[in-house]
Amino acid sequence: MKVGYHDAVVLSMKTESVLGLGPHGFHRIAYTEWGERTAPRTLVCVHGLTRNSRDFDRLAAALADRWRVICPDVPGRGRSDWLPVSDYTNAQYLADMNALLARVGAMEVDWLGTSMGGLIGMQLAAQPNSPIRRLVLNDIGPYIPKIALERIAEYVGADPRFASLEELEAYLRKIHAPFGPMSDQDWRHLALQGYRRLEGGGFGLAYDPAIGQAFRANGLKDVDLWPMWDAIRCPVLVLHGAESDLLLPDTTAEMQRHGPAAKVVDFPGVGHAPALVAENTIAVVRDWLSATA
């Protein structure tokens, strides 16, 4: 199914929200919803550390004929509420996504997660009686080298200010160059869906800068989640940017050898993480989810 950028706007995208509960009270979790609520399958798409739900617009539009697609803004990002810095934790994210799943009302879901969203998906899929029936990991795995986290730490939470959206877009093109080939229209979309207005004028990025503080709170070190990986029982597809510094070839090889024995698709010339806007990338996701229905 070929869906253009403007066609996506015509499709039934709705904006909704649900309340999450944390140590400091309730907070609003915003999400976009595509497709029909009566669709036989539900796909949840969760973004990376500093991104938001609108990263999945093209993918969601292409799958909305068969799936109900739910794309949340993890708190602190996009249109969701910001939290006290101490609440930006894996435990809070898991609780919030559980609240989202309860709101959606599907007993089983497919899950696609980019980077952080994939880590959340892995943690949920490793739980007993998990509602995740199929898991797509976009350039993330159970091992993350410290050096890659140090690269991210150089920019996350820096809170740059921009006089115009053109300046903000230029910044995104530089920081997210590893996303791979994207059209001018795609970069503009990221800018239009990835800014916040600043008091006194100008633009900032659409996430809470305190996320950077939380990211560095416990020090940066290699992340080893292999025991969790071995606990996952559902089928797993891994989208791997061949030039990625977060998901190394040795890691993807190991992911295929044990645990859920993932299927891995490499994307040459792409780093962390493949943008889910190219037709070939979307086709890989659609075909795999369809084949394992």
N, C-alpha and C positions, 0 to 999 in steps of 0.2 A: 504493500500500500504506500503510494507516494503522496506525502502530505507536505505542502509548502508552508512557509512561515505564516503567511496571511490566512491560509486555510485553517491553521491551528486555532486562530483566534475565533473563527466561526464555530468550531466545535464546542461541545457543551462543557466548557471549563467553568467550574464554580469555586468560589472562595468560601471556606468554612473555618470554624475554630472549635477547640475543645479545651476544657480546663485541666491543667495538670496540678499536682500538689507536691510541694517541696518543703524543706525545713523552714522556709520563711513565708509560707502561705501558698495561696493559689496563684497560678499564672496562666496566661493564654497561649495556647499552641495553635498557630495558624496553619492551614493546609489548603492546597488546591486539589480539586477532585475532577477527574475526567471520565467520560463514558457514562453508561447507565448503571444505576444502583442495582438493577436486576441482572447485570452481567454475571455469567457463570463463574468467572474468575476475578479475583482482586489482586492487584499488584501494588505493593508499597515501595516507593522510591525515596531514598534518603540521601541527602547531599553530603559533601565533604565539610571540613572544619570551618571554613570561612564562607561557604557558599550558601545557597538557598534553594527552595523548592522549584523555582522557575528554571533551573538548569535542565529540568526534564521536560520542558514544553514540547520539544520536537518528538522525543520518544513517546511521551504520553499521548500526543495527538495521533501518532502512528499506530498505537496499540488500543486506542479507545473504542475501536469497532468490536473488540472481543473482551477486553478487560475493563473493569472499573479500576482506574489508576488513582492512587492517593499519594500526594507528594507533600510531606510536612516541612515546615520551617522549624528546625530544632531550636529550642529557646536560646535567645541571644542572637538569632539570625533572622534575616528577612522581616516578616511582619509579626513574628512572635515576640512575646515580652522578653525583656532583658532580666537577668537574675543577679543576685549577689554573687560575687566571684567565687565564693566557696561552694556554690550550688552547681557550678559547671563541672559535673562529675559523671562518670559512666553510670553510676547507680541512678542518678536523676534522669539521664537520657533513657535508660531502660524503663524506668517507671513512666516517663512521659509517653514513650512509644507504646507501652502497654495500655495506657489510657486512650491513645489514639485507636489501637486495635479494638478496644471495647466499644468505642464510638462508632467505628466502621461496621461492626457487627458481623464480620466474617469469621467463621470458625477456622478456616484455613486461608493463608495468603501466600502469594509469591513475594519475594523480597529482593529488591535491587538496591545495593548500597555502594556509593562512591566513597572510597577512603574511610573517613569516620563513619559514614553511614553503613559501610560494609562491616566495620568492627562491631557496630551495634547489632547488625544482622547476625553476625557469627555468634555473638553472646546470646542472643535470643534463640538461635537455632540449636545451640548446644544444650538448652534446658530440656528437662524431661517434659514430654507432652507438648512440645513446641508447636505453635500454629503455623510455622513456616514450612511449607511443603516443597518449595523450590527456592534456591538462593543463588543470586547473581552478585558476584563481587567485582567491583570495578577498580582494579589496580590496588588491591589490598590483600594481605594474607596474615597468617599467624606469626610471622617474624618481620619486624621492621628495624632496620639498622639505625643506630644512633645518629650517624652522619646525615641521614635524610631528615630526621627530626630537627637537627641543628639548622639545616637549610630553611625549613619552614619557620623555625623560631626567629629567623632573621627578619621576617616581615609580618608575621601574625601579631596583631595588637599594636602595630606601629601607628595606626590611626592617621594616615595621611589625609591632607585637606586639598581640595581641588576647586579651582575657580569656575570650571565648566565641566559638563559631561564628557566633552572631547578629551580633556586632560585625564579624567577618571578612566575613560576607555583606553587611552594610551598606557596607563599604569597597568590595567588588567591584561593588556596584550603582552606586556613585559613579564609580569609576575606569573601569568598562566600560559606562557608560551609552550610549555610541555604538553598542554592539552592536545596538541596536534593541529593539523590543517583545519582552519575555520574561515568561513566567508566574512566579509566586512559586515554583513547583516547579522551574522551570529555574534560577532564581537559587540556590535551595537546593542543587541538584545541583552547580553550579559551586563552591559553598562546600565541600560534602562531598568533592568530588574535587580541591579545590585548596588544602588546608591541610597543614601539618606540625606535629607536636607539638614543643614547645620544652622544653628541660631546665628544670626548675623550675616547669613549668606554663604553661598558655596555648598560643596557636596563632600560627603564622607562615604565610606563603604558601609553596606547594609549589614553590619554586624557589630556587636558590642566589643570594643577594644579590650575589655577585661578578659576576653577569651584567651588572649595571649598570655596574660598573667597566670590564668588557670593552667594553660598548656605547659608552662615552665615551672609550675609550683613544686613538683616533686623531683625536679632535676630531669635531665634528658639522658636516657640510656636505651640500649637495645630492648625492644619489646619481644618477648617470647611467649606465645600463646598456644604452643603445640598441644598441650593437654586438652585445651578447649576445642581445638580443631578435631582431635580424635573423638570427641564426644558428639560431633555433628553427624546426623544420620540421613539427612535429606540430600538429594542430588545438588551439586554445586557447579556453576559455570564461573570461570574466572576470565575477565577481560584484562589483558596484560599489555600495558604500554612497554614495548620492547626496550625503550631507553629509560625506563623508570628507575629512580633511585630508592623508592620505597619498597617495591616488589621486585626482588632480584630473581634471575633465572634459576639459581639454586633453590630458592624458596618455592617457585612454581613447580619445579621438578619433584620436590618433596611432597607438595600438596597433591600431586597425582599418584604418589606411591602409597600413601596411607590415609587414615581418616576416611572422609567421604569420597576419596579418589576423584578429585575434581577434573572436569574438562577445562582445558586452558586454550584460549585463543589469543595469539600474539598480534599486535598491531605495530608493524615496523615504522620507525621514524616518529613514534609517539612516546612521551614520557609519562609523568604522573599528573593527571590521570586522563585516559581517553575521553574526549568530549563526546557526549551521547547525542551528536547532531548529524553525523555522517550517515548516509543511507546504509553503507555496508555494516557499520557498527550496530545500528538499529535492527538490521536484518538478522544479524547473529543472535541478538537477544530474542527477537520474535520467534525465529525458527527453533531455538533451543527450548523456550518455554512452551511452544506449540507441540514440539515432538515429545515432550515429557508430560503432556497433559494426562 
